[in-house]
Amino acid sequence: MNETHTSSPRLILLTGATGYVGGRLLKALEARGLRVRCLARRPEFLAARVGSNTAIVKGDVLEAGSLPAAFAGVHTAYYMVHSMGSAGTFEEQDRRAARNFAEAARRAGVRRLIYLGGLGKDDALSPHLSSRQEVGHILRASGVPTVELRASIIIGSGSLSFEMIRALVEKLPVMITPRWTRSLAQPIAIEDVIAYLIAALEVPAEGVFEIGGADQVSYLDLMKEYARQRGLQRLIIPVPMLTPRLSSLWLGLVTPLYARVGRKLIDSVRHDTVVTDQRSLTAFAIQPRGISAAIARALAHEDREFAETRWSDALSSPGQLRGWGGVKFGTRLVDSRSAQVNSPPAAAMAPIRRIGGKTGWYYGNWLWRLRGFMDLLFGGAGLRRGRRDPEWLAPGDTVDFWRVEAFEPDRLLRLSAEMKLPGRAWLQFEVEPRAGGASVRQTAIFDPAGILGLLYWYALYPLHELVFAGMLRGVIRAIEKNEGKQA
């Protein structure tokens, strides 16, 4: 939306609103009637998630020139950006983003910065935790008063850690537990994290505050507590050695994690991440709950059809999808086909908007699962993300290893690929009214990246022909079946 707010002494800039914690924080800020402006690389992906009084400004923390407009008139800014989902080397990217943000905040006269970082001591930090703490240092060095909250594992419906624990315990009657599952952490409920982030708007102190729940436990303890609350009996077999790479592939096979993200998670949790400085308990009027209550609340929310926000919805979660280092994209390759149905556009669009997730892809679901497995092996998203809602979509939603780029009810669905590919790909469905019914057009689009991309497309052309033709036939059958039910 456009900026239409009247003058007010308090304007809050929020980054990371498409992410797990940032999305929850946005709702909490809006519920308190606060003026919020969201900074987003893809504003259209956020538009359906914000309230009527929240503004969205296009910008990217990696592009310094895009930030001054976002900071105009801002009193407090939340920095909720980190690179757990990024591929390759990330430290310099994190460093540059934080410096751009800090400098823009200083120039704009921002009165306070609030940042959520990670727990851990200097002598036992993974590269990701080290980078997150360096980001906090950069923000504090800007001269803008900064509150840095450092947390360990976050427990909540849709959180990375909770999804991993839930999948492992639910799917594996016998669990092999590597050494990293016994490292100590201090899990904190997502509700308590949001409470700290909101309270940081007013707390008079600044600096670093370590926050954690009431219990110091391991991932193994968390899995046992989850099993207890679900009434599941599980045989646990400890193993002394399992490399982070092997562990990440194991996680990728049985949990929603991508192998790439799993490896970084393991790197971060194989060292203890517990609170050693208790100042947060006196500076904030918050008494964090223990793991039993945190898991119980997460399960209560998980029993709903979908979580309010999910870690995998973040735009950064599948890694850098466009980083082709100057490789030119070749001639666009298109596979387009259409069919007529004796249904109005709304009825024709209904099965299309349900595609992916538990519904599947209307043809060759085992082939899609195989493609997802291959994607996991190469560090991609795979099919594990599913979808937020089984019935409805909004721009920015994930659908397995796709993301909704555009959605117009009764007319259009365009998905942008987030699987590992030598190029860029889209899958689009269009429904147009016709005499006595509607026309359904399905189009697969591929922009190859150099010769490798062309080889990929033509090598798989026979399989694409089979899958895309079968998918359209399956969609038409689903439309006819849906129409039959309504008749």
N, C-alpha and C positions, 0 to 999 in steps of 0.2 A: 504494500500500500504506500501511498505518498505520505510525506510528513505533513500532518494536519494538527499536531498537538499545539495547545496554547502554551505560553511561557510557564515554566515551572522551575523551582530551584533544583530539582532532582531528575536527571535523565540517566538511565543505566544502559550501557552498551554491553551486549552479550555476544560472545563468539561461541562456536560449537553447539548451536541450538539444534542441529540435526543429529547430534550425538546422544549417547545414553544419558549421561548426567546432565548435559546442557539442555536436553529436551525436558527433563523433569524440572530443572531449575527454571526454565522459561515459564512453565505452568504455575510454579510457586510464586514467581514474581508477579505474574498477571493476576493471580488470585488475591494478591495483596493490593491490587490497584495501582501498582507502580508503573511509571513510564519506562518502556523498554524499547530499545532499538537493536535489532539483530543484524550482525554483519555476516553475510553469506556469499559464498562463491556462486551459488546457483539459487538466487532468490525464489525462483519458481518451485523449487523443491521444498521450500519452507512455507510458502504462502498458505497452504491448506492447514498448517499446524498452529498458526498464531491467532491471537485474539484480535478483535476489531481495533483496539487501541495500541497495538504493537506495530512499530514500523520495521521495515526490512530495507537494508542498504546493501547494494552489491559491492563486494570488496574481497580482497585476499591478503592475508597477513604476509604472504611472500612477495607482494607487490606494494611497495611503500607508497607509491603514488595514488593507490586506491583508498588509503586510510584517512587522510585529513577530513573528507566530507563525512565519514562515519563518526569521527570524534567531535564534530562541531557541537558545542553546548553540553557535552557529556560530563557528568559529575563523577560517576563510578563506572569502571570497566571490568568485566569478568574476562579473564583469559583462560578459556577451556579448550585449548588446542594442544594436542600431542600426537605422536607419530607411531602409536602401537600398530596401526594398520599399514604403515608405509613400507615400501620395498627398498632393498639396497641400503646404502649408507644414508643415514638420516640426521646425524648430529649437526652437520652444517646447516641443513634445512631448518631444524628446530632453532638453532642459534640465530639464523637470519630472520626467521619469523618473529622471534621474541624481541630482537633488537628493533625491527620495524615497528612493532606494536608499542614498545616502551618509548621509543622516540616520538611517535605520533601522539601518545598520551601526554608526554612531557610538553610538547609544543602546544597542545590544545588546552593545557592547564587543568588536566584531570586531577581530581582531588584524591582518588583512591583507586588502586588496582587490587583485584582479588583473584587468586590463582589456586587451582587444585593440582598439587603435585603428588609425589610418591614417597613413602617411608623407606628408610634404609640408611645405613651408616656408610661413611666415605670409603672404608676399607672393604666393603662387601656390597658393591653396587653392580648391577648389570648395566650394559651400555644404555638401555632405555631408561632405567632409573637414574643413572648418572646424568643423562641428557635432560631429564625432567627437572632434576635439582639445579642443573646449570641454568635452565630457563628461569627458575625462580630467582636465582642470583642476578640474572640480567634484568629482570623486572624490578627487583629491589634497588639495583644500582642506578636506575633511571632517575632517582630523586623523587619520584612520585610515591607517597606513602603506600606500602604494599602489605597485604595480608596473604601469606602463603600457607595453605592448609596441606599437610602431608598425610595421605591415607594409605592403608594397606589394601587388602582385598575388600571389594564392595559387594555386598550381598543384597540382591533385589531381583524381582521378576524381570527377566530380560538382560540381566548383567552378564558380562563375559564369564566371570567365575561361577556364578550360579548356574548358568546354562551348561557349563562344563561338568560341574558336580552332578547336576540332575541327570544329564545324559549318561555319564559313567555308571551311576548307581542304578538307574532304571534299566539299562541295557545289559549290564554285565553281572551275572550271578557270581562269577569268580573274577576278582579284580587283582591284577598285578600292580603293585604299588612301588614305584621307584623311590630312590632316596629323597628326591625333592618333595615328595608328598609329606615328609615328616619335618620339614623346616617350619619354624614358628612364624605365625602371622597374627595380626590383631584385626580380624574382620569387622567391618562396620556396615550397618544397614544403610541402604540408599536414603531412607527417610532421614536418618541422622546426618548424613553427608549434606543433604539439601538444607537441613536446619542450620548447620554450621555455615554454609555458604550464604544463607539469608542473614544470619546473625552478624556475619562479617561486614555487612553494610553499616552497622552501628557500633561495633565493638571499638572502644577507644584505643586499644593497643594495636601495634603493627608488628611485622616480623614473621617468623616461622612458628607455626603451631602444629604439633603432631596430634592427629586425631585417630581414635580407634574405638572399637566396641569394648564391652566389659570383659571379654575373654581373650586370652592368648592361646591360640590353638594352631593345629596344622591342617593342611588340606585333608589328610587322612581323618582327623577328628571331624571335619566338616562333612565328609562323606558318610561317616558313621552316624552322625546326628541326622543327616538327611534320611538315611536308611531307617533309622529309628522312627522318625516322624511319619514315614510312609509305610511302616510296618513291613519292611523288606529284610530278608535274611541274606547276607552276602558273605562269601568266603574271601578273605583278604590274604594275598600271598606277597610278602615283601621281597623285593629283589635288590641286591646291593648295587648293581650297575645298569644303567640304561641312559644312553647319551641323550642330550637335549634334542638332537635331530630324530633319533628313533622314537623318543617319547612324543615328539610333535606329530610324527606320522601316525603313531598309535592313537593320539587324541583326535587327529583329523579323520580317522576311520570311524570312530564311535561317538564323537561329539560334534556340535555345530562349529567347532573351531576350524579355521584354515590351518594347515600345517605351519605356514609362515608366522601367523599370530601365535599359535601354540608354542613355537620355539621361543619367541620373545617373552611370552608369559612364563615359561619354565625358567628362562634365564633370570627373570625378575623374582620368582618365588623360591628358588633353591637356596637363597640366603634368608636369614631371619629379617622380617619387617614388622617390628613391634615398636610401640610407643615407649620412649625412654625419658621424654620430657613431658611432665604432667601439667604444664602451664595452661593448656586449653581447658582443663576442668575448672580453673578459677577465672579465666578470662571470658569464658562463654557459659551461660546459664543452661547448659545442655548435659543431660545424663544419658550417654549412649546405652542402648540395649545390648544384651548378650547374643550369642549365636543362636540359641534356641528360639528366642523371640524373632530374630532377624530371618531365620529360615522359615518359621511358621508364617510370617507375613509374606515372604516371597512365594511360598506355596499357595497361599490364599489368592494372591494376584495371578499366579501361574495357572490356577484352575479356570481363570477367565479364558475367553477365546484367544486373546492376545495381550501381551504386556503393553503398558503405556508407552514405553520406549524400549528399544533394544540396542545393545552395543553394535550389532551388525548393520544397523540402519545408517550409521555414520558414513559420510561420503568418503572418509579416508580408510574405511575398514578393508576394502579389497585391494589397497595398495595403489601405486601410481599406474593408472591405466593409459595415460597419454604420453608417457615418457619415452618417445622414440628417438630422442637425440638427433633431431634434424632429418630423420628418414622421411622421404616424400611418400605420400599416399598415392597409390596408382589410380587408374580409372575405376570409378565406383561400379561394383558388381551387384546385380539385382536379380532376385528370384521372386517374381510376382505372379499370383494366380487368384482367381475369383470364382465365386459360385453364387447362385440365386437361391433364396429361401422364401417360403410362403409365410413369413413372420414379419411383424413390424420391427423397426430398428431396435426398439427397447428390448424386445424378446430375443432378437438376434445377438445383441451385445451381452446379454446376461451370462451365457457360458464363457464368453471371451474374457470378461472381467474377472472370472474365477480361475483363470489359467494358472498353472504352477502350484506350488505348495502341495497340500493333500489331494487336490484335484488332479494334478499331473498335467501332461502336455498333449493329451488326446491321441497320441500315437507313439508307440515305441518307447514307453517310459523306461524300459531297461537300458535303451541306448542313451537316454538323457542321464540316467544314473551313472552309466559308464563314463560319459563325458564329464560329469561332475567329479567322479573319482579321479580321472586324469587331471582335472583342474586342481584338485587338492594336492596331488603329487607335485605339481609345478608351483605350489604356493598360492593358488587362487582360492576363490570363495567356495567352489563346489555348490552342491544343491542344498546345503545344510541350513541356509538362512530361512528357507520357506517364505512366508509372507505374513504381514502384520494382521490382516483381516481376511477371512475366507471369501467375503462377498464384495468388498469395496476397495478401491484403490485411490491413491492420490499421488501427484507428482512427487518424486523423491522416495517413495516406498520401494523396498526390495522385493523381488519375486525370484527366489532361488538365486542364480548367478546373474540376474538381470536387475535393472533399476528402472522404475517408471519415469520416463522422460516427459510424457504428455498423456493426459487422460481427459477425454471429454465424454461424459455419460451419453450412451446411445449412439456415439459416432466414431470415437477414435481411442486406440490404445497404442502407444509407442514405447517399446522397451529398449533400453541401451545396455549392451553387453558389458558385464564386469568379470567375465571369465578371462583366463590368459589366452590371448590371441595375437597373431602377427598382423594386427590391424585393428580397425574399429568396426563394430557390428551393431545393427539394430534389427528388431523384429516388430513389425507394425501391422495392426488390424484396423480396417476402416469399414464402417457400415453406412450405406447410403440407401435412402428410401427408393423403392421402385414400385411400379404398378403391381398391386397384389402382394407386395412383400418388401424384401430388401436385398441389396447386393452386398456380399461380404468379400472384401479383398484382403488377402494376407501377403505381406511383402517382407522378404529377408534382404537386408542391405549390408554390404561389406565393403569397407575401404581398405584395400590391402596395403601393408607397409613394405614397399619394395618387392623384390623377387620372392622373398620368403612368404609374403602374404599371398602372392599369386599362386605359388606352389601349394600352399595350404588349401586355398579355395578349390583349385582344380583337382587336387588329390582326393578331396572329400566330396567332389561334386556328385558322384553316384549316390553316396549316403545322404547328402543334402536333398537330392531329388526324391529319394524314398521317404525321408522324414518329413519334409515340408509338404509333399503331396498327401501323405498320410495324416499329418496334423490338420490340414484343411478339411479333409473328409471327416475326421473325428470331430472337429468343431461343428460342421454341418449336422452330423448325427446328433450331437448334444443339443443343438438349436431345435431340431425337429422333435427330439425327445422332450425337451422343455416345453415346446409348444403343445405337444400331445397331453402333457400333464395339466396344462392350463385350459385345454379345450373342454 
